[in-house]
Amino acid sequence: MPNRVEIIGLPGVPMVQPGDDLAALAISALVDAAIAPVAGDVLVVAQKIVSKAEDRFADIGSVIPSPRAEKLAADTGKDARFCELVLSESKRIVRHRPNLIIAEHQLGFVMANAGIDHSNVAPGDGHSRVLLLPIDPDASARALREELVASYGVPIAVIISDSFGRPWRRGTVGVAIGSAGLPSIIDWRGHPDLFGRALEVTETGFADEIAAAASLVMGQAAEAMPMVLVRGLHWTAPEADAGALVRPQEHDLFR
């Protein structure tokens, strides 16, 4: 394990628009910061700019709510059209109360409002817009990584991060919803502890730990730092994308 890790914010990334080339924006930010990537660097990218580049905007005004959405809106006090979007992005509604919906997203993530976000989303042509998650965050991470590796010739990893609340804990933390080029989870079962006893259940959410560290620099509000480079990590575990972090239903004691 490393004894020193650097977390470097990349300033100057412009407001991302649909169709923007995130790899080109990352390369420009790295050049401006006088950083040449090296093997083992991890580029952490905020989900919002990935969704914006992939034009994952939705116009609430064009949504026609279903009876189920109307019922959810009555229970939560939210706009029925917004509730319809949440339902369309979800496998199921886990819990709800006034002003709160916890949903299991189609990708398996359990999160508020199925990841649909108003924050840092400019209105479009007078319409009320929201932003959905990328359709396939792991594929988005792979595509970005392929362009960066082709440009620099070194094995850079990529994480797409988002902010999640957690059951039984206050506050949001950065988590990985997409990754490429690293093990999102590291299985320590069978490895000895300090006293030689074999670990039986320990698995490390490696990509989540990196995303949480990067969020300290990335911020949550008006920091405008959607790309962060993490340097100094080492790993030998096999690569696994962020989808591996979703707990299988048969292992979920609370479902």
C-alpha positions as CSV (number, residue, x, y, z in Angstrom):
1,M,0.0,0.0,0.0
2,P,1.2,3.5,-0.7
3,N,2.4,5.8,2.1
4,R,1.7,9.0,0.1
5,V,-1.1,9.8,-2.3
6,E,-1.6,13.1,-4.1
7,I,-5.0,14.5,-5.0
8,I,-4.7,17.2,-7.7
9,G,-7.6,19.3,-8.9
10,L,-7.5,20.3,-12.5
11,P,-8.7,23.9,-12.8
12,G,-10.0,25.5,-15.9
13,V,-12.4,22.8,-17.2
14,P,-15.1,24.8,-19.0
15,M,-18.9,24.4,-18.6
16,V,-19.5,21.1,-20.5
17,Q,-22.1,21.0,-23.3
18,P,-23.7,18.1,-25.1
19,G,-21.2,16.5,-27.5
20,D,-18.1,17.9,-25.8
21,D,-15.0,15.7,-26.0
22,L,-14.1,14.9,-22.4
23,A,-10.8,13.5,-23.3
24,A,-9.8,16.7,-25.1
25,L,-11.0,18.7,-22.1
26,A,-9.0,16.5,-19.7
27,I,-5.8,16.7,-21.8
28,S,-6.2,20.5,-22.0
29,A,-6.6,20.7,-18.2
30,L,-3.6,18.5,-17.7
31,V,-1.5,20.7,-20.0
32,D,-2.6,23.8,-18.2
33,A,-1.6,22.3,-14.9
34,A,1.7,21.2,-16.3
35,I,1.0,17.6,-15.4
36,A,2.2,14.6,-17.5
37,P,0.2,11.5,-16.5
38,V,2.2,8.5,-15.4
39,A,1.3,4.8,-15.0
40,G,-1.0,4.3,-12.1
41,D,-2.6,7.8,-12.2
42,V,-6.4,7.8,-11.7
43,L,-8.5,10.5,-13.3
44,V,-11.7,11.0,-11.3
45,V,-14.4,12.8,-13.3
46,A,-17.7,14.1,-11.9
47,Q,-20.8,12.3,-13.2
48,K,-22.5,15.6,-14.0
49,I,-20.0,16.5,-16.8
50,V,-20.2,13.0,-18.2
51,S,-24.0,13.2,-18.3
52,K,-23.9,16.7,-19.8
53,A,-21.5,15.6,-22.5
54,E,-23.7,12.6,-23.3
55,D,-26.8,14.9,-23.4
56,R,-28.6,13.2,-20.6
57,F,-30.8,16.2,-20.0
58,A,-34.6,15.7,-19.6
59,D,-37.2,18.5,-19.8
60,I,-39.7,18.1,-17.0
61,G,-42.2,20.2,-19.0
62,S,-42.5,17.5,-21.7
63,V,-43.2,14.6,-19.2
64,I,-46.7,13.2,-18.8
65,P,-47.1,11.7,-15.3
66,S,-48.7,8.3,-14.9
67,P,-51.2,7.5,-12.1
68,R,-48.4,5.9,-10.2
69,A,-46.3,9.1,-10.5
70,E,-49.3,11.1,-9.3
71,K,-49.6,8.9,-6.2
72,L,-45.9,9.2,-5.5
73,A,-46.1,13.0,-5.9
74,A,-49.0,13.2,-3.5
75,D,-47.0,11.2,-0.9
76,T,-43.8,13.1,-1.3
77,G,-44.9,16.6,-2.3
78,K,-42.7,16.5,-5.4
79,D,-43.7,17.4,-8.9
80,A,-45.6,14.5,-10.5
81,R,-43.6,14.9,-13.7
82,F,-40.4,14.7,-11.8
83,C,-41.7,11.6,-10.0
84,E,-42.4,10.0,-13.5
85,L,-38.8,10.5,-14.4
86,V,-37.7,8.9,-11.2
87,L,-39.9,5.9,-11.9
88,S,-38.7,5.6,-15.4
89,E,-35.1,5.5,-14.2
90,S,-35.8,3.0,-11.4
91,K,-36.2,-0.7,-10.8
92,R,-38.2,0.1,-7.7
93,I,-38.9,2.7,-5.1
94,V,-37.2,1.6,-1.9
95,R,-38.6,4.1,0.6
96,H,-40.3,7.5,0.4
97,R,-41.6,10.2,2.7
98,P,-42.4,13.9,2.2
99,N,-39.7,15.5,0.1
100,L,-37.6,12.3,-0.2
101,I,-37.5,9.4,-2.6
102,I,-35.0,6.6,-2.3
103,A,-34.9,4.4,-5.4
104,E,-33.0,1.5,-6.9
105,H,-31.7,2.8,-10.2
106,Q,-31.8,0.6,-13.3
107,L,-28.0,0.2,-12.9
108,G,-28.5,-1.2,-9.3
109,F,-27.5,1.9,-7.4
110,V,-29.7,2.7,-4.4
111,M,-29.8,6.5,-4.2
112,A,-32.0,9.6,-3.8
113,N,-34.3,10.4,-6.7
114,A,-32.7,7.7,-8.9
115,G,-29.7,10.0,-9.4
116,I,-31.8,12.7,-11.1
117,D,-30.3,16.1,-10.3
118,H,-31.3,19.8,-10.5
119,S,-28.0,21.2,-9.0
120,N,-25.5,22.8,-11.4
121,V,-27.9,22.3,-14.3
122,A,-28.6,25.5,-16.2
123,P,-32.2,26.0,-17.5
124,G,-32.5,25.3,-21.2
125,D,-34.4,27.7,-23.4
126,G,-36.8,28.6,-20.6
127,H,-37.5,25.0,-19.8
128,S,-36.9,23.2,-16.5
129,R,-34.2,20.7,-17.1
130,V,-32.8,17.9,-15.0
131,L,-29.9,15.6,-15.5
132,L,-30.0,11.8,-15.6
133,L,-27.1,9.4,-14.9
134,P,-25.1,8.2,-17.9
135,I,-26.7,5.2,-19.6
136,D,-23.7,3.0,-18.9
137,P,-21.1,4.8,-16.7
138,D,-18.6,1.9,-17.0
139,A,-18.7,2.2,-20.8
140,S,-18.2,5.9,-20.5
141,A,-15.2,5.4,-18.3
142,R,-13.7,2.9,-20.7
143,A,-14.2,5.2,-23.7
144,L,-12.5,8.1,-21.9
145,R,-9.7,5.9,-20.7
146,E,-9.0,4.5,-24.2
147,E,-8.6,8.0,-25.5
148,L,-6.3,9.1,-22.7
149,V,-4.1,5.9,-23.0
150,A,-3.9,6.4,-26.7
151,S,-2.8,10.0,-26.2
152,Y,-0.3,9.5,-23.4
153,G,0.8,5.9,-23.9
154,V,0.6,5.1,-20.2
155,P,-2.0,3.0,-18.4
156,I,-4.2,5.7,-16.8
157,A,-7.3,4.6,-14.9
158,V,-10.6,6.5,-14.9
159,I,-13.4,6.8,-12.3
160,I,-16.7,8.5,-12.8
161,S,-17.9,9.7,-9.4
162,D,-21.2,10.8,-7.9
163,S,-22.3,11.8,-4.4
164,F,-24.4,9.4,-2.5
165,G,-26.1,9.5,0.9
166,R,-25.7,6.4,3.1
167,P,-28.1,4.5,5.3
168,W,-27.5,5.1,9.0
169,R,-24.9,7.8,8.3
170,R,-25.4,11.5,7.7
171,G,-23.8,13.4,4.8
172,T,-22.9,12.5,1.3
173,V,-19.7,11.0,0.1
174,G,-18.1,10.4,-3.3
175,V,-18.6,7.0,-4.8
176,A,-17.7,5.4,-8.1
177,I,-20.5,4.7,-10.5
178,G,-18.2,4.0,-13.4
179,S,-14.6,2.9,-13.6
180,A,-12.0,1.5,-16.0
181,G,-8.4,0.4,-15.7
182,L,-8.4,-0.6,-12.0
183,P,-10.0,-3.0,-9.5
184,S,-13.2,-1.3,-8.2
185,I,-13.2,-3.9,-5.4
186,I,-10.3,-5.8,-3.9
187,D,-10.9,-9.1,-2.2
188,W,-8.7,-9.7,0.8
189,R,-10.3,-12.9,1.9
190,G,-7.7,-15.5,2.6
191,H,-5.0,-13.0,3.1
192,P,-3.3,-13.0,6.6
193,D,-3.8,-10.2,9.1
194,L,-1.0,-8.9,11.4
195,F,-1.2,-12.1,13.5
196,G,-1.4,-14.6,10.6
197,R,-5.1,-15.2,10.8
198,A,-6.8,-15.5,7.4
199,L,-9.3,-12.7,6.6
200,E,-12.7,-14.1,6.0
201,V,-15.0,-11.3,4.9
202,T,-12.9,-8.3,4.0
203,E,-13.4,-6.7,0.6
204,T,-12.2,-3.1,0.0
205,G,-14.3,-0.8,-2.2
206,F,-11.1,0.6,-3.8
207,A,-12.8,2.7,-6.4
208,D,-15.2,4.2,-3.9
209,E,-12.3,5.1,-1.6
210,I,-10.6,6.9,-4.5
211,A,-13.8,8.7,-5.4
212,A,-14.4,9.8,-1.8
213,A,-10.8,11.1,-1.6
214,A,-11.1,13.0,-4.9
215,S,-14.4,14.6,-3.7
216,L,-12.4,16.5,-1.0
217,V,-10.9,18.5,-3.8
218,M,-13.8,18.3,-6.3
219,G,-16.3,19.8,-3.9
220,Q,-20.1,19.7,-4.0
221,A,-21.3,23.2,-4.8
222,A,-19.7,26.0,-6.9
223,E,-16.1,24.8,-6.9
224,A,-16.1,24.1,-10.6
225,M,-13.5,21.3,-10.2
226,P,-15.0,18.3,-12.0
227,M,-11.7,16.6,-12.8
228,V,-9.2,15.4,-10.2
229,L,-6.0,13.4,-10.7
230,V,-5.1,10.9,-8.0
231,R,-1.5,9.9,-8.0
232,G,0.6,7.4,-5.9
233,L,-1.7,4.4,-5.8
234,H,-0.6,0.9,-6.5
235,W,-2.6,-2.3,-7.0
236,T,-2.1,-5.8,-8.2
237,A,-5.7,-7.1,-8.0
238,P,-7.5,-7.8,-11.3
239,E,-9.4,-5.0,-13.0
240,A,-13.2,-4.9,-12.3
241,D,-15.6,-2.1,-13.3
242,A,-17.8,-0.2,-10.9
243,G,-20.7,-2.5,-11.6
244,A,-18.9,-5.1,-9.3
245,L,-19.6,-2.8,-6.4
246,V,-23.3,-3.3,-6.5
247,R,-24.2,-5.9,-3.8
248,P,-26.0,-8.9,-5.3
249,Q,-29.6,-9.2,-4.1
250,E,-28.9,-12.6,-2.5
251,H,-26.3,-11.0,-0.3
252,D,-28.5,-8.1,0.8
253,L,-29.9,-8.6,4.3
254,F,-32.0,-5.5,4.2
255,R,-33.8,-5.9,0.8
